[in-house]
Amino acid sequence: MTSRNLSLLLCIVLFLTFLASYSFSSECLLLLDQAKFFENSSQYSKAAYTYAKIADCFSLKNDSLNATHYYKLAANAYILEAKKDLESENYIEAAMNYDYAAQYFEKAGNKTLAEAYHSKSNEVLMKIAEKKLEEKKYNEASDIYRNVSMSYENTTLSYADTLAMLAYSNFLSENYKEARNYSRRAIEIYLKYKNESLNSWKYYLVLAIYNNETTFLDIAKRYTTKTSEIEMIERLRPKLFEIKQLQRNMTTSLPKPTSTTPETREDDIAFIILAFLIFLLVAYFAYNIYSRYKEMRREEKEIEIKEWLKERLMDGEDPDELKAIIANEGFDPKLVDEVLREIWG
């Protein structure tokens, strides 16, 4: 190849590179105009989506500086959309938009803001859960608290606070076993942060649930001035009192043990042995019937597999591949050889 041809080829490559770069820049500039239009007309979620697309464009071109800038703009637009949602009391959308903002701050490399807006999203979700509690939709509140708890590391105070609310919502829905389990786990974490926990009303709330003790509710009220939180604490009192009363009644009205004669005891033992023998007999017949049924189903399945193998082998499919397929299904690969023998005699 002559130097003249080489120069011409180089010029063509440079021209094509320029065209590609120009086309890319034009596309990004067009998207930027759209994003600004959406932002100026208060369509923040559309603006955020467009800024994110621009950022992705730059990211594909390995232009991390511009990509970071537009990811931040996307995050800020989502924050504005979330604030708009809060004003119109559209809390679920607000929580989602704060979460999107957190994701784009993370893409922009700003972990501090990502964590802050992720927490903001959780705060909004907790408000939704509180509203569900007021409406006595305790199971729905529990679902929200459970989802929020998954976003925290299981050793943090935030996780303990969410477990406390999970214990609370389960207790109000009379799911006492779950409530006690959640309160126990919350207490274990609170004890690791004793200095902070002693000033937290939620710590005393879970102590009240775990111990069925209303005294802790009075202590909890000392550590909050918010009316909504005091109302939440007081909502537990009648339930705790009811359980305590029930426990007291059970201990005072337990029947006295009655003496049993040797004859009665022997009759009971004979009945238990007879019942056990009948159970063994029924189990034996049931097992035999089930085994026979399984065997019949396997034979039917084997016939179906053979028919299927015959079709595939006649179509020229590789026997080894077919062996691997039926082995995965739990059948003997030798079935392929049997079918081959049937086909070729």
Long-range contacts (C-beta under 8 A, 24 or more apart in sequence): 24-57, 24-61, 27-57, 28-54, 28-57, 28-58, 31-57, 35-73, 35-77, 39-77, 42-84, 44-77, 44-78, 44-80, 44-81, 44-84, 45-77, 45-78, 45-81, 45-97, 47-77, 48-73, 48-74, 48-75, 48-77, 48-78, 48-81, 48-100, 48-104, 49-74, 51-77, 52-104, 55-104, 55-107, 68-108, 68-109, 71-104, 71-105, 71-107, 71-108, 72-104, 72-105, 72-108, 72-110, 74-104, 75-100, 75-101, 75-102, 75-103, 75-104, 75-105, 75-108, 75-113, 75-117, 76-101, 78-104, 79-117, 82-120, 82-124, 86-124, 91-124, 91-125, 91-127, 91-128, 91-131, 92-128, 94-124, 95-121, 95-122, 95-124, 95-125, 95-128, 96-121, 98-124, 118-151, 119-158, 122-148, 122-151, 122-158, 126-162, 126-165, 129-165, 129-169, 130-228, 130-232, 133-168, 133-169, 133-172, 133-232, 133-235, 136-172, 138-169, 138-170, 138-172, 138-173, 139-169, 139-173, 141-165, 141-169, 142-166, 142-169, 142-170, 142-173, 145-169, 154-189, 155-189, 155-192, 156-189, 157-189, 157-190, 157-193, 157-196, 157-197, 157-200, 159-189, 160-186, 160-189, 160-190, 160-193, 160-197, 160-202, 161-186, 161-200, 161-202, 163-189, 163-206, 164-202, 164-203, 164-205, 164-206, 165-202, 167-205, 167-206, 167-209, 167-210, 168-205, 168-209, 168-232, 168-236, 171-209, 171-236, 171-239, 172-235, 172-236, 172-239, 174-239, 176-243, 179-209, 180-209, 180-210, 182-206, 183-207, 183-209, 183-210, 184-210, 199-223, 201-229, 201-233, 205-232, 205-233, 205-236, 208-236, 208-240, 209-236, 209-240, 212-240, 212-243, 212-244, 212-247, 213-240, 214-240, 214-241, 214-244, 301-331, 302-331, 302-335, 305-329, 305-331, 305-335, 306-335, 306-338, 306-339, 306-342, 309-335, 309-336, 309-339, 310-339, 310-342, 310-343, 313-339, 313-340, 313-343, 314-343
